[in-house]
Amino acid sequence: MRPPNELDRVRWQDLTHAYGSAEDLPGILRRLYGDDEAVSGALFELDGAFHGDAPVYASSALQTVPFLAHAALHSPTRKRDGALMLLALFAEPNEDAAVRAAVAREVEGLLPCLRDAAPAVRCAALRLPAAAADLLAPDVRQLALAAADALHADDPSVAVRADALALRVLLGGGGALPLDSPRPPIRLAAAILTALTSGPPYAPEVVRVFAEAEPEGEPEDDGDEEAELSALADLWEEATDGSWEDGGARAAQDTYDRPAVDFPWPGTNLPGTGLSALVDVLAADPDAAFQVAARWIADGDEERRGSALAESVLHEWRDREPAFLALALDALPHAESPGELANRIGAITRWVALDPAPGARLRDTLHAHASGTEAQPAKEALLALVRARDPRALDLLADRPGPAALRAAAVHFPAQSARLVPLLRRELAAPQLWGGDAVTLVEALAALGPAAVREAQEELTECLRADRAGLTAARALGAAGVGSPEILGLLRMALHHRDTRARATAAVAYSQLTGEPTAAVNVLAPLLASPGEAPVLLPLLQALGPAASRLLPRVESLLTDSYEPTRVAAAAAAFHLTGDPTRATPVLTAAVAPTPTGLHALKTLATMGPAPAELRAQLHEFATSPHRLLGPSTAEEPHPDAQLRELSRRLLAAG
């Protein structure tokens, strides 16, 4: 530990941090002894300088640690918890070894923070020995364990007692965990620690504690405030031989303060000891998560916590949609307003398309809401009903033809083009149509195929005239081969559009309709020379194929670009320009991963033939993993993870 009067003994000007020279660190560290506002600002700057988006700068961090430790113990403000948490972050296993060792050396001197009057400081101080546990000397570990035992037994703050229990477990303390404690926060902490220690599937008694956990409200009254304050004073006097040093005179009411957040536990696998940690803990055991969610929903689904927990399972696990949808359906009666009901139905909308056979009860409930008089729930329920592939949705679309529902209908009912195209045309012709809605409607027409685009030629031409969804309309017309003198004229005018994507899309559509690639090549050549434009514009070359082969040298130069989406787009373009997979395959193979760019690479590989042999193990993982590997996209249907799995299965089957 070093006091601030020694700051000038360090040659800070010779050191650096994430923002440059470290010569500003003495001023920042001195502000840790100011008022709460000054301390908050200083901690924010220190966190950015050493953690932010940059790696730890070891030399300056080594010099900072002892000064930060002194401030954590001696600063007169209540913000000492921030300094302790910053030190704990310095001790994480992925940080520099010398910096971690420096933090570990400060742990013993900071143990008095465990007797601080502010519960938030005591909670933060418990995290420090946990983060540096593997580096603690045996005697320091025992001191920390003894302090944790004392806090767990006697601290007036239930939150501190729960966190003390966590430190005891993380430092290897033995003994049974109090799953039957009369204090709910301690029971919950014990259950979380038991779950992390045992791993899934979690024991029934652990799941029961999770299910009984109540939302955290105001700090609990233990019944005898005077006795608790006296108890803390006794503990402090015993620890300090009667001398209230380093802030001992701080107001006794601090004793009842709880941390504003459930602090993380750096360097450990513990997400927390409070209710906010349950989603992370239950992510490992979906069956337990659904049991807990069912209990919370049955108890009223306060603040949608049961619904949210149930949906969180789907972000981590595949093939759990039917169980989730049953719970989401049970939660609908808890909606207290039309807006809330629409939001609850929205959760069903997001996932029902992944249920291979949505049940009759679910579909009937959605149909009832879609037929109702409340506009918000009806609109959302109709979209969900379409995605549930219920034919009754088509009857309702005539009266409530929302753009999102029509696009979903085009995907899930492609054989119903005769019913859908008139609705799409009518909506496209509406005078007050918003641009985003127009894009959605044109995408729906394109999904229904060239015949649908041809039937809606008049409306799509108006999109070009009004420059409303013009880019999407041009792409649809070009791909479908639908042109006219007016369309060609409008596309020629768009070759000079101020927006580069509009120019490029118009040029490609014009070339598709005329069979003459010159316009597209002339527009795209200079645009592809701009690094920022390349990944967006390269996919347009697929529509041109070998006709745009003059662009091949530029495309091939991008195969080694530093930006992976550009490399993948260039590889796909090179294949479509030449029909030869030789140069594209290594680039695409290297990019395959459960990411949007990796999925793009896999889609292109699937058009080339059998997958490279080195991808088979990866494809097997994509095809068989029970975990959700790729997150959702609001603009893409089916779900990207479903595409990833299906593509992988297809490529594996093809040999």
Residue pairs with C-beta under 8 A, 6 or more apart in sequence:
1 66
1 69
1 70
1 73
1 106
1 109
2 66
2 67
2 70
3 67
3 70
3 74
4 29
4 30
4 33
4 67
4 70
4 71
6 67
7 26
7 29
7 30
7 67
8 26
10 26
10 63
12 21
12 22
12 23
12 24
12 25
12 26
12 60
12 63
13 21
13 22
13 23
15 21
15 22
15 25
15 57
15 59
15 60
15 63
16 22
16 57
16 59
16 60
17 25
17 49
17 50
17 54
17 57
17 60
17 61
18 48
18 49
18 50
18 52
18 53
18 54
18 57
19 48
19 49
22 49
22 57
22 60
22 63
25 49
25 60
25 63
25 64
28 42
28 45
28 46
28 49
29 42
29 46
29 64
29 67
29 68
29 71
31 38
31 39
31 41
31 42
32 38
32 39
32 42
32 43
32 68
32 71
32 75
32 83
33 39
33 71
33 74
33 75
33 76
33 77
34 42
34 77
35 77
36 77
36 78
36 79
39 75
39 77
39 79
39 82
39 83
40 79
40 82
43 79
43 82
43 83
43 86
46 64
46 68
46 86
47 86
47 89
49 57
49 60
50 56
50 57
50 60
50 61
50 64
50 86
50 90
51 89
56 90
56 95
56 96
56 99
58 96
58 98
58 99
61 90
61 96
61 99
61 102
62 98
62 99
62 102
65 87
65 90
65 99
65 102
65 103
65 106
66 102
66 106
68 83
68 86
68 87
69 83
69 87
69 103
69 106
69 109
69 110
71 80
71 83
72 80
72 83
72 84
72 87
72 110
72 113
73 80
73 109
73 110
73 112
73 113
73 246
74 246
74 247
75 83
76 247
78 118
78 120
78 121
78 250
78 254
80 113
80 116
80 118
80 121
80 124
81 118
81 120
81 121
81 123
81 124
81 125
81 259
81 263
82 124
84 110
84 113
84 121
84 124
84 125
84 127
84 128
85 124
85 127
85 263
85 264
85 266
87 103
87 106
87 110
87 128
88 103
88 124
88 127
88 128
88 130
88 131
88 132
88 266
88 267
89 95
89 131
89 266
90 99
90 100
90 102
90 103
91 100
91 103
91 104
91 128
91 131
91 132
91 135
91 266
91 267
92 100
92 131
92 266
92 267
93 100
93 134
93 267
100 132
100 135
101 135
103 128
103 131
103 132
103 135
104 132
104 135
104 136
107 128
107 129
107 132
107 136
107 140
107 144
108 140
108 143
110 125
110 128
111 125
111 129
111 143
111 144
111 147
112 239
112 246
113 121
113 122
113 124
113 125
114 122
114 125
114 126
114 147
114 148
114 151
115 122
115 235
115 236
115 239
115 240
116 122
116 125
116 247
117 232
117 236
117 247
117 248
117 250
117 251
117 252
117 254
117 255
118 250
118 254
118 257
119 155
119 157
119 159
119 160
119 254
119 255
119 256
119 257
119 258
119 259
120 257
120 258
120 259
120 260
122 151
122 155
122 157
122 160
122 163
123 157
123 159
123 160
123 163
123 259
123 263
124 259
124 263
126 148
126 151
126 160
126 163
126 164
126 166
126 167
127 163
127 167
127 263
127 264
127 265
127 266
129 136
129 140
129 141
129 144
129 167
129 171
130 166
130 167
130 170
130 171
130 265
130 266
130 267
130 268
130 270
131 265
131 266
131 267
131 268
132 267
133 141
133 170
133 171
133 267
133 268
136 144
141 171
144 167
144 171
145 167
145 168
145 171
145 173
147 164
148 164
148 165
148 167
148 168
148 171
148 173
149 164
149 168
149 173
150 164
150 235
151 160
151 161
151 164
152 161
152 164
152 165
152 168
153 161
154 231
154 235
155 161
155 164
155 232
155 235
156 222
156 228
156 229
156 231
156 232
156 255
156 256
157 255
157 256
157 258
158 183
158 185
158 186
158 220
158 222
159 185
159 258
159 259
159 274
161 183
161 185
161 186
162 185
162 186
162 188
162 189
162 273
162 274
163 189
163 273
165 177
165 178
165 186
165 189
165 190
165 193
165 273
166 189
166 193
166 265
166 270
166 273
168 175
169 177
169 193
169 197
170 265
170 268
170 270
177 190
177 191
177 193
177 194
178 186
178 187
178 190
179 187
179 190
179 191
179 194
179 205
179 206
179 209
180 187
181 187
181 190
184 212
184 213
184 214
185 220
185 273
185 274
187 209
187 212
188 209
188 210
188 213
188 273
188 274
188 275
189 273
189 274
190 209
191 205
191 206
191 209
191 210
192 270
192 272
192 273
192 277
192 278
192 281
193 270
193 273
194 202
194 203
194 206
195 202
195 206
195 281
195 284
195 285
196 269
196 270
196 281
198 206
199 284
200 284
200 285
200 288
201 285
201 287
201 288
202 210
202 285
202 288
206 288
207 288
207 291
207 292
210 278
210 281
210 282
210 288
210 292
211 291
211 292
211 295
211 296
212 295
213 275
213 278
214 275
215 275
215 302
215 303
215 305
216 274
216 275
216 276
219 256
219 257
219 258
222 228
225 256
228 255
229 252
229 255
232 252
232 255
233 252
236 244
236 248
240 248
261 276
262 272
262 273
262 274
262 275
262 276
262 277
263 272
264 271
264 272
265 271
265 272
270 277
271 277
271 280
271 281
272 280
278 292
278 309
279 308
279 309
279 312
282 288
282 289
282 292
282 309
282 312
282 313
283 289
283 312
283 313
283 316
286 313
286 316
286 317
286 320
289 309
289 310
289 312
289 313
290 310
290 313
290 320
290 323
290 324
290 327
292 306
292 309
293 306
293 307
293 309
293 310
293 313
293 327
294 306
294 310
294 327
294 330
295 306
296 302
296 305
296 306
296 309
297 306
297 307
297 310
297 327
297 330
297 331
297 334
298 306
298 330
299 306
300 334
301 307
301 331
301 334
304 331
304 343
304 344
306 327
306 331
307 327
307 328
307 331
307 344
307 347
310 323
310 324
310 327
310 328
311 324
311 328
311 347
311 350
311 351
313 320
313 324
314 320
314 321
314 324
314 351
314 628
315 628
315 631
316 627
316 628
317 626
317 627
317 628
318 625
318 626
318 627
318 628
318 641
318 645
319 626
321 351
321 352
321 354
321 355
322 355
322 359
324 351
325 348
325 351
325 352
325 355
325 358
325 359
325 362
326 359
326 362
328 344
328 347
328 348
329 348
329 361
329 362
329 365
331 344
332 341
332 344
332 345
332 365
334 344
335 341
335 343
335 344
338 374
338 375
338 376
338 377
339 376
341 369
341 374
341 376
341 377
342 376
342 377
342 379
342 380
345 366
345 369
345 377
345 380
345 381
345 384
346 380
346 384
348 362
348 366
348 384
349 380
349 383
349 384
349 387
350 632
352 358
352 362
352 384
352 387
352 388
353 387
353 388
353 389
353 408
353 412
353 637
353 638
353 639
354 638
354 639
354 642
355 388
358 388
358 389
358 390
362 388
363 385
363 388
363 390
363 392
366 381
366 384
366 385
366 388
366 390
367 381
367 385
367 390
367 392
367 393
367 396
368 381
369 377
369 378
369 380
369 381
370 378
370 381
370 382
370 384
370 385
370 393
370 396
370 400
371 378
371 396
372 378
372 381
378 400
379 400
379 402
379 405
382 393
382 396
382 397
382 400
382 402
382 405
383 402
383 404
383 405
383 408
385 392
385 393
385 396
386 393
386 397
386 405
386 408
386 409
386 412
386 413
387 408
387 412
389 412
389 413
391 413
393 405
393 409
394 409
394 413
394 416
394 419
394 420
397 405
397 406
397 409
397 419
397 420
397 423
398 423
401 423
401 426
401 427
403 427
403 437
403 440
403 441
403 444
404 440
406 420
406 423
406 424
406 427
406 440
406 441
406 444
407 440
407 441
407 443
407 444
407 447
407 637
408 637
409 416
409 420
409 444
410 420
410 424
410 443
410 444
410 445
410 447
410 448
411 447
411 637
411 638
413 420
414 447
414 448
414 449
417 448
417 449
417 451
417 452
420 444
420 448
420 452
421 445
421 448
421 452
421 455
421 456
424 441
424 444
424 445
424 452
424 456
425 455
425 456
425 458
425 459
427 433
427 437
427 441
428 438
428 441
428 442
428 456
428 459
428 460
428 462
428 463
429 459
429 462
433 441
433 468
435 468
435 469
438 463
438 468
438 469
438 472
439 469
439 472
441 469
442 460
442 463
442 469
442 472
442 473
442 476
443 472
443 476
445 452
445 453
445 456
445 460
445 476
446 452
446 453
446 472
446 475
446 476
446 479
446 480
449 480
450 479
450 480
450 481
450 482
453 460
453 476
453 477
453 479
453 480
453 482
454 480
454 482
457 477
457 482
457 484
457 487
460 473
460 476
460 477
460 482
461 484
461 486
461 487
461 490
462 468
463 469
463 470
463 472
463 473
464 470
464 473
464 474
464 477
464 487
464 490
464 491
464 494
465 490
470 494
470 502
470 506
471 499
471 501
471 502
471 505
471 506
474 491
474 494
474 502
474 505
474 506
474 509
475 505
475 508
475 509
477 483
477 487
477 509
477 513
478 508
478 509
478 510
478 511
478 512
478 513
478 543
479 512
479 543
481 512
481 513
482 513
483 513
483 514
487 513
488 510
488 513
488 514
491 506
491 507
491 509
491 510
491 513
492 510
492 519
494 502
494 503
494 505
494 506
495 503
495 506
495 507
495 510
495 519
495 523
496 503
497 503
497 506
500 527
500 533
500 537
501 536
501 537
503 523
503 527
504 520
504 523
504 524
504 527
504 537
504 540
505 540
507 519
507 520
507 522
507 523
507 524
508 520
508 524
508 540
508 543
508 544
510 519
510 520
511 517
511 518
511 519
511 520
511 544
511 547
512 543
512 544
517 544
517 547
517 548
520 540
520 544
520 548
521 548
521 550
521 551
524 537
524 540
524 541
524 548
524 551
525 550
525 551
525 554
527 533
527 537
528 534
528 537
528 538
528 551
528 554
528 555
528 558
529 554
531 561
531 563
531 566
534 558
534 561
534 566
534 569
534 570
535 563
535 565
535 566
535 569
538 555
538 558
538 566
538 569
538 570
538 572
538 573
539 569
539 572
539 573
541 548
541 551
541 555
541 573
541 576
541 577
542 572
542 573
542 576
544 576
544 577
545 576
545 577
546 577
546 578
546 579
548 577
549 577
549 578
551 573
551 577
552 574
552 577
552 578
555 570
555 573
555 574
555 577
556 570
556 574
556 583
558 566
558 567
558 569
558 570
559 567
559 570
559 571
559 574
559 583
559 584
559 587
560 567
561 567
561 570
564 591
564 597
565 597
565 600
567 587
567 591
568 587
568 588
568 591
568 597
568 600
568 601
568 604
569 600
570 587
571 583
571 584
571 585
571 587
571 588
571 591
571 601
571 604
572 584
572 588
572 600
572 601
572 604
574 583
574 584
575 581
575 584
575 604
575 607
575 608
581 608
581 609
584 604
584 608
585 605
585 608
585 612
587 601
588 601
588 602
588 604
588 605
589 601
589 605
589 612
589 614
589 615
591 597
591 598
591 600
591 601
592 598
592 601
592 602
592 605
592 615
592 618
594 622
594 629
594 630
594 641
594 644
595 630
596 630
596 633
596 640
599 630
599 640
599 643
599 644
599 647
602 644
602 647
602 648
602 651
603 643
603 647
605 611
605 612
605 615
605 651
606 647
606 650
606 651
609 654
610 651
610 654
610 655
611 619
611 651
611 652
611 654
615 651
616 652
619 648
619 651
619 652
620 648
620 652
621 629
622 629
622 644
622 645
622 647
622 648
623 645
623 648
623 649
623 652
628 641
629 641
629 644
630 640
630 641
630 644
631 640
631 641
632 639
632 640
632 641
633 639
633 640
636 643
